Amino acid sequence: MPANPQALLEKIQALPAERIAEVENFVDFIAAKTRRLTALDRLLAVAPALEAAGAPPMTEEEIAAEVEAVRTPRRSAGADRS
């Protein structure tokens, strides 16, 4: 069944305020998940080119360090908003 944005908006507007906040949180969750999956797809798309170029694979430690380097500023930004 195709989505009808106007019908969805009307349903959301009919909800009590606390439920609208829950819907907003869920939409934010879905958007973040979509961004992560898109980033993963971009990463996986370049993997064959890196392998063909002879680039050595990253170690688990290197991957963990890269992930931490991205997460640390995000955590700090999140703490600042509290």
ZIJOJO-V366301 format. One record per run of one state. SS is the DSSP state (H for helix, E for strand, L for the rest). FROM is the first residue (numbers start at 1). TO is the last residue. If there is no record, write none. Layout:
# ZIJOJO-V366301
ss->SS from->FROM to->TO
ss->SS from->FROM to->TO
This chain:
# ZIJOJO-V366301
ss->L from->1 to->4
ss->H from->5 to->13
ss->L from->14 to->16
ss->H from->17 to->52
ss->L from->53 to->59
ss->H from->60 to->81
ss->L from->82 to->82
